[in-house]
Amino acid sequence: MPIMYTIEKDLGLTLVRWHGMVTAEEFLAHAHKLSTDPHWPPFKYLHLADLRTATVDESVNEEILLKIAEMYSVHPKVRNFKVAIVAAEAFDKAMLFQRLVQTYMSVIVFYSFSTACVWLNISPEKTAQTLDSLVPH
């Protein structure tokens, strides 16, 4: 499973780990699963998506990103979201997604994991440990 997530209820934080090859179909399935999770979003509406160990398939194009942006746009609490995306190879696609949602959601794309954690006011060490646990070994 290339996209895994956990909700840290006590921190009000959703952590998402992209790992390996991620296709449009998998991203759509993840967005649907997350948006229908009764525990999402947690009370602080913080969200960190770590794409550093992922390769984003070319099927994740502007059309798919727009479709997912539209899925999130109808969420009743979307204006409260504070989203950090940490991207390496997928930086351009992450920036495109940021532009698609910027009118209704606070999203910043980062190269630096620690800077993203500072922006969300979360511990980089604890967050890294949790994200590492989301990758099958």
Residue frames as qw, qx, qy, qz and C-alpha x, y, z in Angstrom:
[[0.000, 0.889, 0.457, 0.000, 0.00, 0.00, 0.00],
 [0.524, 0.324, 0.005, 0.788, 1.82, 3.12, -1.22],
 [0.140, -0.519, 0.100, -0.838, -0.17, 5.70, 0.81],
 [0.530, -0.399, -0.712, 0.229, -0.68, 5.08, 4.51],
 [0.106, -0.605, 0.113, -0.781, -1.95, 7.41, 7.21],
 [0.442, -0.376, -0.719, 0.382, -2.54, 7.66, 10.91],
 [0.208, -0.782, -0.157, -0.567, -4.52, 10.13, 12.95],
 [0.410, -0.011, -0.593, 0.693, -2.79, 11.35, 16.09],
 [0.284, -0.756, -0.531, -0.258, -5.92, 12.35, 18.02],
 [0.529, -0.670, -0.251, 0.457, -4.03, 13.83, 20.99],
 [0.359, -0.280, 0.224, 0.862, -2.06, 16.14, 18.66],
 [0.437, 0.717, 0.273, -0.470, -4.96, 16.95, 16.35],
 [0.070, 0.647, -0.595, -0.471, -2.76, 15.76, 13.49],
 [0.928, 0.298, 0.202, -0.092, -3.06, 13.50, 10.47],
 [0.220, -0.616, 0.653, 0.381, 0.21, 12.01, 9.19],
 [0.864, 0.455, 0.125, -0.176, 0.31, 10.61, 5.67],
 [0.384, -0.526, 0.653, 0.386, 3.23, 8.66, 4.21],
 [0.783, 0.567, -0.112, -0.230, 3.61, 8.15, 0.47],
 [0.456, -0.524, 0.695, 0.186, 6.09, 5.38, -0.31],
 [0.487, 0.068, 0.796, 0.352, 7.19, 3.74, -3.54],
 [0.013, -0.151, -0.577, -0.802, 5.28, 4.21, -6.79],
 [0.244, 0.458, 0.593, -0.615, 1.96, 6.02, -6.33],
 [0.123, 0.298, 0.705, 0.632, -0.60, 5.96, -9.14],
 [0.310, -0.213, -0.102, -0.921, -3.64, 8.15, -9.72],
 [0.688, -0.316, -0.570, -0.319, -5.91, 5.24, -8.79],
 [0.605, -0.245, -0.590, 0.475, -4.12, 4.84, -5.45],
 [0.097, 0.029, -0.218, 0.971, -4.24, 8.58, -4.73],
 [0.483, -0.275, -0.310, -0.771, -7.97, 8.68, -5.50],
 [0.717, -0.321, -0.618, -0.031, -8.57, 5.66, -3.24],
 [0.443, -0.135, -0.490, 0.738, -6.59, 7.30, -0.44],
 [0.126, -0.144, 0.024, -0.981, -8.48, 10.61, -0.77],
 [0.626, -0.324, -0.450, -0.548, -11.80, 8.75, -0.62],
 [0.693, -0.271, -0.620, 0.251, -10.75, 6.64, 2.37],
 [0.298, -0.046, -0.373, 0.877, -9.46, 9.67, 4.27],
 [0.253, -0.179, -0.085, -0.947, -12.48, 11.86, 3.52],
 [0.712, -0.322, -0.423, -0.459, -14.86, 9.13, 4.73],
 [0.514, -0.038, -0.705, 0.487, -12.89, 8.29, 7.89],
 [0.387, -0.799, -0.408, -0.211, -15.14, 9.30, 10.82],
 [0.629, -0.599, -0.116, 0.482, -12.07, 10.36, 12.86],
 [0.439, 0.006, 0.263, 0.859, -10.81, 12.73, 10.18],
 [0.433, 0.555, -0.407, 0.582, -10.01, 15.51, 10.49],
 [0.544, -0.380, -0.573, 0.481, -8.77, 15.62, 14.08],
 [0.175, -0.864, -0.417, 0.220, -9.60, 18.64, 16.24],
 [0.262, -0.684, 0.166, 0.661, -6.62, 20.87, 15.28],
 [0.682, 0.702, 0.158, -0.128, -7.01, 20.15, 11.55],
 [0.111, -0.743, 0.594, 0.288, -3.24, 19.70, 11.14],
 [0.930, 0.309, 0.196, -0.030, -2.10, 17.51, 8.27],
 [0.123, -0.705, 0.610, 0.341, 1.37, 16.48, 7.14],
 [0.925, 0.359, 0.108, -0.066, 1.86, 14.55, 3.92],
 [0.365, -0.642, 0.594, 0.319, 5.37, 13.11, 3.48],
 [0.833, 0.534, 0.040, -0.142, 6.12, 12.33, -0.16],
 [0.077, -0.803, 0.570, 0.160, 9.91, 12.10, 0.19],
 [0.358, -0.262, 0.886, 0.137, 10.14, 8.33, -0.41],
 [0.639, 0.496, 0.551, -0.203, 7.52, 8.23, -3.16],
 [0.133, -0.103, 0.600, 0.782, 7.69, 8.27, -6.90],
 [0.475, 0.486, 0.388, -0.623, 4.55, 9.80, -8.31],
 [0.507, 0.265, 0.741, 0.352, 3.35, 8.07, -11.46],
 [0.023, -0.032, 0.337, 0.941, 2.64, 10.21, -14.51],
 [0.210, -0.524, -0.765, -0.311, -1.03, 9.18, -14.18],
 [0.272, -0.719, -0.418, 0.484, -1.19, 11.68, -11.28],
 [0.316, 0.319, 0.312, 0.837, -1.73, 14.60, -13.63],
 [0.108, -0.061, 0.143, -0.982, -3.48, 17.95, -13.39],
 [0.581, -0.248, -0.462, -0.622, -6.88, 16.37, -14.09],
 [0.681, -0.292, -0.653, 0.157, -6.49, 13.92, -11.18],
 [0.310, -0.087, -0.427, 0.845, -5.15, 16.62, -8.86],
 [0.295, -0.169, -0.101, -0.935, -8.14, 18.82, -9.72],
 [0.671, -0.302, -0.579, -0.349, -10.54, 15.93, -9.05],
 [0.601, -0.272, -0.605, 0.446, -8.99, 15.34, -5.62],
 [0.095, 0.028, -0.212, 0.972, -8.94, 19.06, -4.85],
 [0.474, -0.261, -0.303, -0.784, -12.66, 19.13, -5.63],
 [0.679, -0.315, -0.663, 0.011, -13.25, 16.13, -3.32],
 [0.444, -0.227, -0.492, 0.714, -11.62, 17.99, -0.45],
 [0.029, -0.208, -0.063, -0.976, -13.31, 21.31, -1.27],
 [0.551, -0.435, -0.420, -0.574, -16.71, 20.02, -0.17],
 [0.549, -0.248, -0.682, 0.414, -15.53, 18.98, 3.29],
 [0.256, -0.879, -0.348, -0.203, -17.39, 21.15, 5.83],
 [0.541, -0.790, 0.050, 0.282, -14.26, 21.99, 7.85],
 [0.782, 0.347, 0.128, 0.502, -11.81, 22.44, 4.96],
 [0.143, 0.874, -0.055, 0.462, -11.21, 26.14, 5.69],
 [0.595, -0.758, 0.243, -0.109, -9.69, 25.17, 9.06],
 [0.961, 0.048, 0.052, 0.266, -7.08, 22.83, 7.55],
 [0.062, -0.877, 0.456, 0.139, -3.37, 23.58, 7.89],
 [0.969, 0.176, 0.155, 0.077, -1.53, 21.24, 5.53],
 [0.126, -0.752, 0.579, 0.287, 2.21, 20.73, 5.06],
 [0.945, 0.324, 0.049, 0.003, 3.39, 18.67, 2.11],
 [0.358, -0.681, 0.563, 0.303, 7.01, 17.54, 2.16],
 [0.858, 0.486, 0.164, -0.040, 8.08, 16.67, -1.35],
 [0.432, -0.481, 0.541, 0.538, 11.27, 15.87, -3.19],
 [0.229, 0.053, 0.775, 0.586, 10.78, 14.34, -6.65],
 [0.039, 0.637, 0.744, 0.197, 7.08, 15.26, -6.56],
 [0.175, -0.415, -0.240, 0.860, 7.65, 18.93, -5.70],
 [0.128, 0.030, -0.398, -0.908, 6.14, 20.32, -8.94],
 [0.384, -0.390, -0.753, -0.365, 2.98, 18.21, -8.63],
 [0.363, -0.518, -0.609, 0.479, 2.66, 19.14, -4.96],
 [0.079, -0.281, -0.018, 0.956, 2.95, 22.83, -5.90],
 [0.262, -0.182, -0.597, -0.736, 0.23, 22.38, -8.52],
 [0.418, -0.503, -0.756, 0.010, -2.03, 20.81, -5.88],
 [0.272, -0.422, -0.374, 0.780, -1.27, 23.72, -3.54],
 [0.086, 0.091, -0.248, -0.961, -2.38, 26.19, -6.23],
 [0.351, -0.303, -0.737, -0.492, -5.59, 24.20, -6.85],
 [0.487, -0.572, -0.652, 0.103, -6.66, 24.33, -3.18],
 [0.354, 0.013, -0.284, 0.891, -5.23, 27.68, -2.06],
 [0.257, -0.399, -0.179, -0.861, -8.57, 29.50, -2.14],
 [0.730, -0.464, -0.163, -0.475, -10.09, 27.28, 0.56],
 [0.921, -0.336, -0.100, 0.170, -7.26, 25.50, 2.41],
 [0.124, -0.897, 0.424, 0.026, -3.94, 26.57, 3.92],
 [0.965, 0.060, 0.141, 0.211, -1.28, 24.42, 2.21],
 [0.048, 0.870, -0.466, -0.154, 2.46, 24.92, 1.95],
 [0.957, 0.222, -0.120, 0.143, 4.84, 22.62, 0.09],
 [0.359, -0.828, 0.427, 0.059, 8.25, 22.18, 1.71],
 [0.664, 0.462, -0.578, 0.104, 11.54, 20.61, 0.68],
 [0.154, 0.357, -0.739, 0.550, 12.55, 20.42, 4.35],
 [0.566, -0.409, -0.713, -0.062, 10.80, 18.01, 6.70],
 [0.400, -0.335, -0.511, 0.684, 11.96, 19.87, 9.81],
 [0.064, 0.013, -0.054, -0.996, 10.70, 23.21, 8.47],
 [0.483, -0.319, -0.589, -0.565, 7.29, 21.66, 7.75],
 [0.560, -0.416, -0.673, 0.247, 7.17, 20.38, 11.34],
 [0.220, -0.195, -0.283, 0.913, 8.08, 23.83, 12.71],
 [0.253, -0.149, -0.310, -0.904, 5.27, 25.39, 10.63],
 [0.630, -0.374, -0.577, -0.362, 2.79, 22.87, 12.09],
 [0.318, -0.608, 0.467, -0.558, 4.31, 23.23, 15.58],
 [0.977, -0.156, -0.012, -0.142, 4.96, 19.49, 15.93],
 [0.529, -0.619, 0.552, 0.180, 8.06, 17.55, 17.00],
 [0.548, 0.581, -0.526, -0.292, 10.21, 16.53, 13.99],
 [0.009, 0.349, -0.927, 0.136, 11.69, 13.58, 15.93],
 [0.473, 0.161, 0.753, -0.428, 8.38, 12.11, 17.13],
 [0.654, 0.561, 0.036, -0.506, 6.76, 12.77, 13.74],
 [0.376, 0.555, -0.708, -0.222, 9.63, 11.06, 11.89],
 [0.182, -0.151, 0.946, -0.220, 9.28, 7.99, 14.15],
 [0.588, 0.363, 0.536, -0.485, 5.55, 7.79, 13.49],
 [0.597, 0.632, -0.243, -0.430, 6.02, 8.20, 9.73],
 [0.150, 0.461, -0.871, -0.080, 8.72, 5.50, 9.72],
 [0.383, 0.035, 0.864, -0.324, 6.25, 3.12, 11.36],
 [0.651, 0.503, 0.219, -0.524, 3.86, 3.62, 8.41],
 [0.485, 0.582, -0.577, -0.304, 6.31, 2.08, 5.92],
 [0.987, -0.105, 0.064, -0.103, 6.25, -1.72, 5.66],
 [0.136, -0.740, 0.653, 0.083, 9.68, -3.17, 6.40]]
